[in-house]
Amino acid sequence: MLKMLGSLLILAGGLLARREQIAACRLELDTLSELLAALEQMSQEIRMARTPLPRLLDRLGKDRDGLVGVFFQDLADAIKQGEAADIAWRRGVETLPLGAQERAALAECALGLSGDEERVTQAIALARLWLGRSLEEKHRVRAEREKRATALCLSAAALLVIILI
């Protein structure tokens, strides 16, 4: 009976590990989607309304949920305190739950933040292009990644149960 209870606890641990891996993948997808929407809004505001960057970032921070909202709010606060936009942007990018390629593409956007309207919108468009491609790729392989996570976690739990019995 004790072995059975231990086995069930190990399998439950494997399922919990699977859930955490899938939640991390979904958080990354949600963050990418929110970032793309925020960058689109940012680009439109710069082109159409010519909104100053600190006010625009503050508005984006309030309009967006989760980590993306925190990213833009922290960025706006840092700029208001006198920090350079590109440095604050790069520092903020490191806090987002993204892969290395997505972080690099988003960090490259920082180079254009200190330029004129054309340079800023070009930098945002380039970041949107890279992040959009990445999001499409991640959506394409999502089911396969979830299947692999399930197989890995449950196989590891089952192996541990077999070894301990």
Rosetta blueprint (number, residue, H / E / L):
1 M L
2 L H
3 K H
4 M H
5 L H
6 G H
7 S H
8 L H
9 L H
10 I H
11 L H
12 A H
13 G H
14 G H
15 L H
16 L H
17 A H
18 R H
19 R H
20 E H
21 Q H
22 I H
23 A H
24 A H
25 C H
26 R H
27 L H
28 E H
29 L H
30 D H
31 T H
32 L H
33 S H
34 E H
35 L H
36 L H
37 A H
38 A H
39 L H
40 E H
41 Q H
42 M H
43 S H
44 Q H
45 E H
46 I H
47 R H
48 M H
49 A H
50 R L
51 T L
52 P L
53 L H
54 P H
55 R H
56 L H
57 L H
58 D H
59 R H
60 L H
61 G H
62 K H
63 D H
64 R L
65 D L
66 G H
67 L H
68 V H
69 G H
70 V H
71 F H
72 F H
73 Q H
74 D H
75 L H
76 A H
77 D H
78 A H
79 I H
80 K H
81 Q L
82 G L
83 E L
84 A L
85 A H
86 D H
87 I H
88 A H
89 W H
90 R H
91 R H
92 G H
93 V H
94 E L
95 T L
96 L L
97 P L
98 L L
99 G L
100 A H
101 Q H
102 E H
103 R H
104 A H
105 A H
106 L H
107 A H
108 E H
109 C H
110 A H
111 L H
112 G H
113 L L
114 S L
115 G L
116 D L
117 E H
118 E H
119 R H
120 V H
121 T H
122 Q H
123 A H
124 I H
125 A H
126 L H
127 A H
128 R H
129 L H
130 W H
131 L H
132 G H
133 R H
134 S H
135 L H
136 E H
137 E H
138 K H
139 H H
140 R H
141 V H
142 R H
143 A H
144 E H
145 R H
146 E H
147 K H
148 R H
149 A H
150 T H
151 A H
152 L H
153 C H
154 L H
155 S H
156 A H
157 A H
158 A H
159 L H
160 L H
161 V H
162 I H
163 I H
164 L H
165 I L
